[in-house]
Amino acid sequence: MTTRCYHKDFQAASKTHTLTTDNDGKIGIGPLKDITHVTARCRNSSLDVEETWTIINQAKDSWTQSTDIHIIKGEDVEIPVNYDQSKPKLRSEVTLAHYMDGTLIANLFDRVELETAPGGFYSLLKLAKLDVGEYRLQTKFCANEFQKITITVH
């Protein structure tokens, strides 16, 4: 797999790296200080697959998230968010809905946890112990704009 990283001050240029997965099929890329987005390309059979992830929205100084997250059952989802811990978690600012075959199964608002991230500079929105299926997370914690994120648990 090859990746390209874009620095906030050098958007026209990127740095390319070739990476390989570990025995678990994962790649650790370390801290991404001042990186605004990462593009990864890999070859799957005869098909080239490329995906780009935005890391930080420098104009708003706030995180933006991938809109499509895939995890394996048993993995947790942690999403960095700008959130004041002294403020209550409101249903008007975050929802987590479980869908099966396009049909709403349950509203899982109570399964969404918020905690201060290590270092205390931001909060983590945590989703744990999700069953296999499709989930739709809608949050207003990122840049004070609603974001819709689909989470598929395999």
Biotite code that builds the C-alpha atoms (Angstrom):
import biotite.structure as struc

atoms = struc.array([
    struc.Atom([0.000, 0.000, 0.000], chain_id="A", res_id=1, res_name="MET", atom_name="CA", element="C"),
    struc.Atom([1.164, 3.525, -0.696], chain_id="A", res_id=2, res_name="THR", atom_name="CA", element="C"),
    struc.Atom([0.028, 6.577, 1.225], chain_id="A", res_id=3, res_name="THR", atom_name="CA", element="C"),
    struc.Atom([0.262, 10.281, 0.572], chain_id="A", res_id=4, res_name="ARG", atom_name="CA", element="C"),
    struc.Atom([0.180, 12.736, 3.473], chain_id="A", res_id=5, res_name="CYS", atom_name="CA", element="C"),
    struc.Atom([-0.658, 16.409, 3.034], chain_id="A", res_id=6, res_name="TYR", atom_name="CA", element="C"),
    struc.Atom([0.723, 19.001, 5.465], chain_id="A", res_id=7, res_name="HIS", atom_name="CA", element="C"),
    struc.Atom([-1.431, 22.029, 6.364], chain_id="A", res_id=8, res_name="LYS", atom_name="CA", element="C"),
    struc.Atom([1.216, 24.448, 5.057], chain_id="A", res_id=9, res_name="ASP", atom_name="CA", element="C"),
    struc.Atom([2.097, 22.552, 1.860], chain_id="A", res_id=10, res_name="PHE", atom_name="CA", element="C"),
    struc.Atom([-1.195, 21.476, 0.268], chain_id="A", res_id=11, res_name="GLN", atom_name="CA", element="C"),
    struc.Atom([0.206, 21.392, -3.289], chain_id="A", res_id=12, res_name="ALA", atom_name="CA", element="C"),
    struc.Atom([2.892, 18.874, -2.329], chain_id="A", res_id=13, res_name="ALA", atom_name="CA", element="C"),
    struc.Atom([2.559, 15.542, -0.615], chain_id="A", res_id=14, res_name="SER", atom_name="CA", element="C"),
    struc.Atom([4.938, 12.981, 0.833], chain_id="A", res_id=15, res_name="LYS", atom_name="CA", element="C"),
    struc.Atom([4.489, 9.392, -0.375], chain_id="A", res_id=16, res_name="THR", atom_name="CA", element="C"),
    struc.Atom([5.219, 6.332, 1.798], chain_id="A", res_id=17, res_name="HIS", atom_name="CA", element="C"),
    struc.Atom([5.006, 2.615, 1.081], chain_id="A", res_id=18, res_name="THR", atom_name="CA", element="C"),
    struc.Atom([3.523, 0.669, 3.989], chain_id="A", res_id=19, res_name="LEU", atom_name="CA", element="C"),
    struc.Atom([2.854, -2.988, 4.740], chain_id="A", res_id=20, res_name="THR", atom_name="CA", element="C"),
    struc.Atom([0.365, -4.485, 7.159], chain_id="A", res_id=21, res_name="THR", atom_name="CA", element="C"),
    struc.Atom([1.284, -6.378, 10.297], chain_id="A", res_id=22, res_name="ASP", atom_name="CA", element="C"),
    struc.Atom([0.112, -9.938, 11.027], chain_id="A", res_id=23, res_name="ASN", atom_name="CA", element="C"),
    struc.Atom([-3.318, -8.583, 12.039], chain_id="A", res_id=24, res_name="ASP", atom_name="CA", element="C"),
    struc.Atom([-3.728, -6.693, 8.744], chain_id="A", res_id=25, res_name="GLY", atom_name="CA", element="C"),
    struc.Atom([-3.245, -3.305, 10.423], chain_id="A", res_id=26, res_name="LYS", atom_name="CA", element="C"),
    struc.Atom([-0.919, -0.407, 9.680], chain_id="A", res_id=27, res_name="ILE", atom_name="CA", element="C"),
    struc.Atom([0.358, 1.952, 12.355], chain_id="A", res_id=28, res_name="GLY", atom_name="CA", element="C"),
    struc.Atom([1.248, 5.373, 10.975], chain_id="A", res_id=29, res_name="ILE", atom_name="CA", element="C"),
    struc.Atom([1.922, 7.230, 14.210], chain_id="A", res_id=30, res_name="GLY", atom_name="CA", element="C"),
    struc.Atom([1.141, 10.858, 15.061], chain_id="A", res_id=31, res_name="PRO", atom_name="CA", element="C"),
    struc.Atom([-0.060, 13.039, 12.185], chain_id="A", res_id=32, res_name="LEU", atom_name="CA", element="C"),
    struc.Atom([0.890, 16.483, 13.506], chain_id="A", res_id=33, res_name="LYS", atom_name="CA", element="C"),
    struc.Atom([-0.278, 19.209, 11.102], chain_id="A", res_id=34, res_name="ASP", atom_name="CA", element="C"),
    struc.Atom([-1.403, 16.648, 8.494], chain_id="A", res_id=35, res_name="ILE", atom_name="CA", element="C"),
    struc.Atom([-4.735, 17.675, 6.953], chain_id="A", res_id=36, res_name="THR", atom_name="CA", element="C"),
    struc.Atom([-5.510, 14.539, 4.979], chain_id="A", res_id=37, res_name="HIS", atom_name="CA", element="C"),
    struc.Atom([-4.128, 11.139, 4.038], chain_id="A", res_id=38, res_name="VAL", atom_name="CA", element="C"),
    struc.Atom([-4.686, 9.222, 0.811], chain_id="A", res_id=39, res_name="THR", atom_name="CA", element="C"),
    struc.Atom([-4.035, 5.470, 0.702], chain_id="A", res_id=40, res_name="ALA", atom_name="CA", element="C"),
    struc.Atom([-3.898, 3.315, -2.417], chain_id="A", res_id=41, res_name="ARG", atom_name="CA", element="C"),
    struc.Atom([-3.715, -0.448, -2.540], chain_id="A", res_id=42, res_name="CYS", atom_name="CA", element="C"),
    struc.Atom([-4.124, -3.101, -5.179], chain_id="A", res_id=43, res_name="ARG", atom_name="CA", element="C"),
    struc.Atom([-6.877, -5.660, -4.657], chain_id="A", res_id=44, res_name="ASN", atom_name="CA", element="C"),
    struc.Atom([-6.612, -8.384, -7.313], chain_id="A", res_id=45, res_name="SER", atom_name="CA", element="C"),
    struc.Atom([-6.633, -6.415, -10.562], chain_id="A", res_id=46, res_name="SER", atom_name="CA", element="C"),
    struc.Atom([-8.362, -3.387, -9.044], chain_id="A", res_id=47, res_name="LEU", atom_name="CA", element="C"),
    struc.Atom([-6.625, -0.293, -7.635], chain_id="A", res_id=48, res_name="ASP", atom_name="CA", element="C"),
    struc.Atom([-8.480, 1.047, -4.593], chain_id="A", res_id=49, res_name="VAL", atom_name="CA", element="C"),
    struc.Atom([-7.859, 4.576, -3.302], chain_id="A", res_id=50, res_name="GLU", atom_name="CA", element="C"),
    struc.Atom([-9.386, 6.299, -0.277], chain_id="A", res_id=51, res_name="GLU", atom_name="CA", element="C"),
    struc.Atom([-8.796, 9.754, 1.222], chain_id="A", res_id=52, res_name="THR", atom_name="CA", element="C"),
    struc.Atom([-9.404, 10.701, 4.853], chain_id="A", res_id=53, res_name="TRP", atom_name="CA", element="C"),
    struc.Atom([-9.586, 14.282, 6.095], chain_id="A", res_id=54, res_name="THR", atom_name="CA", element="C"),
    struc.Atom([-7.850, 14.559, 9.443], chain_id="A", res_id=55, res_name="ILE", atom_name="CA", element="C"),
    struc.Atom([-8.482, 18.142, 10.489], chain_id="A", res_id=56, res_name="ILE", atom_name="CA", element="C"),
    struc.Atom([-10.349, 21.092, 9.041], chain_id="A", res_id=57, res_name="ASN", atom_name="CA", element="C"),
    struc.Atom([-7.786, 23.852, 9.526], chain_id="A", res_id=58, res_name="GLN", atom_name="CA", element="C"),
    struc.Atom([-10.202, 26.644, 8.563], chain_id="A", res_id=59, res_name="ALA", atom_name="CA", element="C"),
    struc.Atom([-12.498, 25.779, 11.472], chain_id="A", res_id=60, res_name="LYS", atom_name="CA", element="C"),
    struc.Atom([-9.766, 24.278, 13.671], chain_id="A", res_id=61, res_name="ASP", atom_name="CA", element="C"),
    struc.Atom([-12.021, 21.315, 14.210], chain_id="A", res_id=62, res_name="SER", atom_name="CA", element="C"),
    struc.Atom([-12.082, 17.643, 13.361], chain_id="A", res_id=63, res_name="TRP", atom_name="CA", element="C"),
    struc.Atom([-13.992, 16.223, 10.471], chain_id="A", res_id=64, res_name="THR", atom_name="CA", element="C"),
    struc.Atom([-14.614, 12.516, 10.246], chain_id="A", res_id=65, res_name="GLN", atom_name="CA", element="C"),
    struc.Atom([-14.807, 9.829, 7.670], chain_id="A", res_id=66, res_name="SER", atom_name="CA", element="C"),
    struc.Atom([-18.447, 9.330, 6.758], chain_id="A", res_id=67, res_name="THR", atom_name="CA", element="C"),
    struc.Atom([-18.079, 5.556, 6.409], chain_id="A", res_id=68, res_name="ASP", atom_name="CA", element="C"),
    struc.Atom([-16.441, 3.489, 9.161], chain_id="A", res_id=69, res_name="ILE", atom_name="CA", element="C"),
    struc.Atom([-16.068, -0.318, 9.034], chain_id="A", res_id=70, res_name="HIS", atom_name="CA", element="C"),
    struc.Atom([-15.113, -2.338, 12.095], chain_id="A", res_id=71, res_name="ILE", atom_name="CA", element="C"),
    struc.Atom([-15.067, -5.965, 13.196], chain_id="A", res_id=72, res_name="ILE", atom_name="CA", element="C"),
    struc.Atom([-17.461, -7.026, 15.958], chain_id="A", res_id=73, res_name="LYS", atom_name="CA", element="C"),
    struc.Atom([-15.724, -6.475, 19.286], chain_id="A", res_id=74, res_name="GLY", atom_name="CA", element="C"),
    struc.Atom([-13.830, -3.374, 18.156], chain_id="A", res_id=75, res_name="GLU", atom_name="CA", element="C"),
    struc.Atom([-14.728, -0.007, 19.639], chain_id="A", res_id=76, res_name="ASP", atom_name="CA", element="C"),
    struc.Atom([-15.169, 3.241, 17.734], chain_id="A", res_id=77, res_name="VAL", atom_name="CA", element="C"),
    struc.Atom([-13.547, 6.375, 19.163], chain_id="A", res_id=78, res_name="GLU", atom_name="CA", element="C"),
    struc.Atom([-14.149, 9.686, 17.414], chain_id="A", res_id=79, res_name="ILE", atom_name="CA", element="C"),
    struc.Atom([-12.346, 12.863, 18.526], chain_id="A", res_id=80, res_name="PRO", atom_name="CA", element="C"),
    struc.Atom([-14.787, 15.738, 18.968], chain_id="A", res_id=81, res_name="VAL", atom_name="CA", element="C"),
    struc.Atom([-14.805, 19.319, 20.205], chain_id="A", res_id=82, res_name="ASN", atom_name="CA", element="C"),
    struc.Atom([-17.035, 19.052, 23.244], chain_id="A", res_id=83, res_name="TYR", atom_name="CA", element="C"),
    struc.Atom([-17.227, 20.840, 26.560], chain_id="A", res_id=84, res_name="ASP", atom_name="CA", element="C"),
    struc.Atom([-17.444, 18.133, 29.238], chain_id="A", res_id=85, res_name="GLN", atom_name="CA", element="C"),
    struc.Atom([-19.351, 20.484, 31.572], chain_id="A", res_id=86, res_name="SER", atom_name="CA", element="C"),
    struc.Atom([-22.242, 20.480, 29.085], chain_id="A", res_id=87, res_name="LYS", atom_name="CA", element="C"),
    struc.Atom([-24.751, 17.585, 29.129], chain_id="A", res_id=88, res_name="PRO", atom_name="CA", element="C"),
    struc.Atom([-24.948, 15.152, 26.214], chain_id="A", res_id=89, res_name="LYS", atom_name="CA", element="C"),
    struc.Atom([-28.126, 16.150, 24.380], chain_id="A", res_id=90, res_name="LEU", atom_name="CA", element="C"),
    struc.Atom([-30.328, 14.109, 22.048], chain_id="A", res_id=91, res_name="ARG", atom_name="CA", element="C"),
    struc.Atom([-30.463, 17.173, 19.805], chain_id="A", res_id=92, res_name="SER", atom_name="CA", element="C"),
    struc.Atom([-26.672, 16.943, 19.282], chain_id="A", res_id=93, res_name="GLU", atom_name="CA", element="C"),
    struc.Atom([-26.019, 13.223, 18.924], chain_id="A", res_id=94, res_name="VAL", atom_name="CA", element="C"),
    struc.Atom([-27.998, 10.182, 17.825], chain_id="A", res_id=95, res_name="THR", atom_name="CA", element="C"),
    struc.Atom([-26.989, 6.597, 17.181], chain_id="A", res_id=96, res_name="LEU", atom_name="CA", element="C"),
    struc.Atom([-29.497, 4.461, 15.313], chain_id="A", res_id=97, res_name="ALA", atom_name="CA", element="C"),
    struc.Atom([-29.207, 0.732, 14.531], chain_id="A", res_id=98, res_name="HIS", atom_name="CA", element="C"),
    struc.Atom([-30.533, -0.348, 11.122], chain_id="A", res_id=99, res_name="TYR", atom_name="CA", element="C"),
    struc.Atom([-31.016, -3.773, 9.593], chain_id="A", res_id=100, res_name="MET", atom_name="CA", element="C"),
    struc.Atom([-31.772, -4.068, 5.876], chain_id="A", res_id=101, res_name="ASP", atom_name="CA", element="C"),
    struc.Atom([-32.642, -0.357, 5.829], chain_id="A", res_id=102, res_name="GLY", atom_name="CA", element="C"),
    struc.Atom([-35.138, -0.645, 8.700], chain_id="A", res_id=103, res_name="THR", atom_name="CA", element="C"),
    struc.Atom([-34.645, 1.226, 11.982], chain_id="A", res_id=104, res_name="LEU", atom_name="CA", element="C"),
    struc.Atom([-34.184, -1.321, 14.778], chain_id="A", res_id=105, res_name="ILE", atom_name="CA", element="C"),
    struc.Atom([-33.290, 0.865, 17.762], chain_id="A", res_id=106, res_name="ALA", atom_name="CA", element="C"),
    struc.Atom([-32.211, 4.295, 18.923], chain_id="A", res_id=107, res_name="ASN", atom_name="CA", element="C"),
    struc.Atom([-29.019, 3.760, 20.926], chain_id="A", res_id=108, res_name="LEU", atom_name="CA", element="C"),
    struc.Atom([-28.475, 7.252, 22.362], chain_id="A", res_id=109, res_name="PHE", atom_name="CA", element="C"),
    struc.Atom([-27.660, 5.734, 25.765], chain_id="A", res_id=110, res_name="ASP", atom_name="CA", element="C"),
    struc.Atom([-24.798, 3.692, 24.243], chain_id="A", res_id=111, res_name="ARG", atom_name="CA", element="C"),
    struc.Atom([-22.901, 6.853, 23.207], chain_id="A", res_id=112, res_name="VAL", atom_name="CA", element="C"),
    struc.Atom([-20.252, 7.789, 25.761], chain_id="A", res_id=113, res_name="GLU", atom_name="CA", element="C"),
    struc.Atom([-18.252, 10.996, 25.977], chain_id="A", res_id=114, res_name="LEU", atom_name="CA", element="C"),
    struc.Atom([-14.978, 11.283, 27.828], chain_id="A", res_id=115, res_name="GLU", atom_name="CA", element="C"),
    struc.Atom([-11.971, 13.554, 27.939], chain_id="A", res_id=116, res_name="THR", atom_name="CA", element="C"),
    struc.Atom([-9.148, 12.319, 25.730], chain_id="A", res_id=117, res_name="ALA", atom_name="CA", element="C"),
    struc.Atom([-5.653, 11.830, 27.152], chain_id="A", res_id=118, res_name="PRO", atom_name="CA", element="C"),
    struc.Atom([-4.075, 15.256, 27.559], chain_id="A", res_id=119, res_name="GLY", atom_name="CA", element="C"),
    struc.Atom([-7.490, 16.899, 27.891], chain_id="A", res_id=120, res_name="GLY", atom_name="CA", element="C"),
    struc.Atom([-7.337, 18.881, 24.631], chain_id="A", res_id=121, res_name="PHE", atom_name="CA", element="C"),
    struc.Atom([-10.472, 17.308, 23.158], chain_id="A", res_id=122, res_name="TYR", atom_name="CA", element="C"),
    struc.Atom([-13.158, 14.747, 23.940], chain_id="A", res_id=123, res_name="SER", atom_name="CA", element="C"),
    struc.Atom([-13.756, 11.257, 22.629], chain_id="A", res_id=124, res_name="LEU", atom_name="CA", element="C"),
    struc.Atom([-17.142, 10.062, 21.486], chain_id="A", res_id=125, res_name="LEU", atom_name="CA", element="C"),
    struc.Atom([-17.018, 6.312, 22.200], chain_id="A", res_id=126, res_name="LYS", atom_name="CA", element="C"),
    struc.Atom([-19.200, 3.533, 20.837], chain_id="A", res_id=127, res_name="LEU", atom_name="CA", element="C"),
    struc.Atom([-18.553, 0.119, 22.363], chain_id="A", res_id=128, res_name="ALA", atom_name="CA", element="C"),
    struc.Atom([-19.938, -3.393, 22.035], chain_id="A", res_id=129, res_name="LYS", atom_name="CA", element="C"),
    struc.Atom([-21.909, -2.822, 18.840], chain_id="A", res_id=130, res_name="LEU", atom_name="CA", element="C"),
    struc.Atom([-23.520, -5.911, 17.353], chain_id="A", res_id=131, res_name="ASP", atom_name="CA", element="C"),
    struc.Atom([-23.118, -6.860, 13.705], chain_id="A", res_id=132, res_name="VAL", atom_name="CA", element="C"),
    struc.Atom([-25.147, -4.494, 11.545], chain_id="A", res_id=133, res_name="GLY", atom_name="CA", element="C"),
    struc.Atom([-25.367, -0.972, 10.224], chain_id="A", res_id=134, res_name="GLU", atom_name="CA", element="C"),
    struc.Atom([-25.452, 2.092, 12.426], chain_id="A", res_id=135, res_name="TYR", atom_name="CA", element="C"),
    struc.Atom([-25.978, 5.746, 11.635], chain_id="A", res_id=136, res_name="ARG", atom_name="CA", element="C"),
    struc.Atom([-24.341, 8.259, 13.924], chain_id="A", res_id=137, res_name="LEU", atom_name="CA", element="C"),
    struc.Atom([-25.323, 11.899, 13.658], chain_id="A", res_id=138, res_name="GLN", atom_name="CA", element="C"),
    struc.Atom([-23.329, 14.350, 15.715], chain_id="A", res_id=139, res_name="THR", atom_name="CA", element="C"),
    struc.Atom([-23.075, 18.098, 16.058], chain_id="A", res_id=140, res_name="LYS", atom_name="CA", element="C"),
    struc.Atom([-19.867, 17.907, 18.110], chain_id="A", res_id=141, res_name="PHE", atom_name="CA", element="C"),
    struc.Atom([-17.585, 18.467, 15.099], chain_id="A", res_id=142, res_name="CYS", atom_name="CA", element="C"),
    struc.Atom([-17.325, 22.140, 14.051], chain_id="A", res_id=143, res_name="ALA", atom_name="CA", element="C"),
    struc.Atom([-20.834, 22.669, 15.475], chain_id="A", res_id=144, res_name="ASN", atom_name="CA", element="C"),
    struc.Atom([-22.271, 21.312, 12.232], chain_id="A", res_id=145, res_name="GLU", atom_name="CA", element="C"),
    struc.Atom([-24.181, 18.059, 11.884], chain_id="A", res_id=146, res_name="PHE", atom_name="CA", element="C"),
    struc.Atom([-22.163, 15.187, 10.495], chain_id="A", res_id=147, res_name="GLN", atom_name="CA", element="C"),
    struc.Atom([-23.648, 11.854, 9.490], chain_id="A", res_id=148, res_name="LYS", atom_name="CA", element="C"),
    struc.Atom([-21.404, 8.820, 9.848], chain_id="A", res_id=149, res_name="ILE", atom_name="CA", element="C"),
    struc.Atom([-22.302, 5.274, 8.790], chain_id="A", res_id=150, res_name="THR", atom_name="CA", element="C"),
    struc.Atom([-20.715, 2.561, 10.913], chain_id="A", res_id=151, res_name="ILE", atom_name="CA", element="C"),
    struc.Atom([-20.816, -1.001, 9.621], chain_id="A", res_id=152, res_name="THR", atom_name="CA", element="C"),
    struc.Atom([-19.944, -3.770, 12.059], chain_id="A", res_id=153, res_name="VAL", atom_name="CA", element="C"),
    struc.Atom([-18.837, -6.991, 10.359], chain_id="A", res_id=154, res_name="HIS", atom_name="CA", element="C"),
])
